[in-house]
């Protein structure tokens, strides 16, 4: 998912350089959304790993 966020970020920068403001804004919005989803997913999996590790180790 971070790969797609990076791709849309690069598309946004390139579109902004060439003056396509609408496309750049849309691509930047998609990149932000994908990055946010990836960070939330990462946080959920870290929390699950911590809680599962404590349960398996008896802590």
One Martini backbone bead per residue (centre of mass of N, CA, C, O) as a GRO file, in nm:
protein
   59
    1UNK     BB    1   0.057   0.064  -0.018
    2UNK     BB    2   0.306   0.248  -0.013
    3UNK     BB    3   0.363   0.228  -0.312
    4UNK     BB    4   0.106   0.377  -0.407
    5UNK     BB    5   0.161   0.637  -0.254
    6UNK     BB    6   0.426   0.701  -0.399
    7UNK     BB    7   0.316   0.710  -0.686
    8UNK     BB    8   0.107   0.940  -0.634
    9UNK     BB    9   0.318   1.144  -0.539
   10UNK     BB   10   0.477   1.157  -0.805
   11UNK     BB   11   0.242   1.239  -0.982
   12UNK     BB   12   0.187   1.505  -0.834
   13UNK     BB   13   0.460   1.639  -0.888
   14UNK     BB   14   0.459   1.621  -1.196
   15UNK     BB   15   0.190   1.769  -1.241
   16UNK     BB   16   0.280   2.034  -1.102
   17UNK     BB   17   0.516   2.103  -1.292
   18UNK     BB   18   0.309   2.102  -1.556
   19UNK     BB   19   0.021   2.241  -1.439
   20UNK     BB   20  -0.172   2.008  -1.306
   21UNK     BB   21  -0.366   2.078  -1.046
   22UNK     BB   22  -0.597   1.869  -1.034
   23UNK     BB   23  -0.426   1.613  -1.054
   24UNK     BB   24  -0.239   1.676  -0.818
   25UNK     BB   25  -0.457   1.690  -0.598
   26UNK     BB   26  -0.574   1.406  -0.637
   27UNK     BB   27  -0.311   1.246  -0.597
   28UNK     BB   28  -0.252   1.357  -0.312
   29UNK     BB   29  -0.511   1.252  -0.180
   30UNK     BB   30  -0.459   0.952  -0.233
   31UNK     BB   31  -0.186   0.936  -0.091
   32UNK     BB   32  -0.288   1.014   0.191
   33UNK     BB   33  -0.493   0.787   0.224
   34UNK     BB   34  -0.299   0.545   0.189
   35UNK     BB   35  -0.109   0.624   0.420
   36UNK     BB   36  -0.318   0.617   0.647
   37UNK     BB   37  -0.399   0.320   0.612
   38UNK     BB   38  -0.114   0.205   0.660
   39UNK     BB   39  -0.073   0.317   0.947
   40UNK     BB   40  -0.319   0.185   1.078
   41UNK     BB   41  -0.244  -0.106   1.007
   42UNK     BB   42   0.024  -0.106   1.159
   43UNK     BB   43  -0.091  -0.045   1.442
   44UNK     BB   44  -0.271  -0.292   1.461
   45UNK     BB   45  -0.046  -0.511   1.425
   46UNK     BB   46   0.122  -0.426   1.667
   47UNK     BB   47  -0.094  -0.468   1.881
   48UNK     BB   48  -0.146  -0.766   1.819
   49UNK     BB   49   0.145  -0.861   1.873
   50UNK     BB   50   0.163  -0.776   2.167
   51UNK     BB   51  -0.085  -0.930   2.279
   52UNK     BB   52  -0.003  -1.212   2.173
   53UNK     BB   53   0.273  -1.226   2.314
   54UNK     BB   54   0.162  -1.210   2.604
   55UNK     BB   55  -0.023  -1.461   2.586
   56UNK     BB   56   0.200  -1.673   2.508
   57UNK     BB   57   0.400  -1.596   2.762
   58UNK     BB   58   0.206  -1.515   3.024
   59UNK     BB   59   0.189  -1.177   3.074
   0.00000   0.00000   0.00000
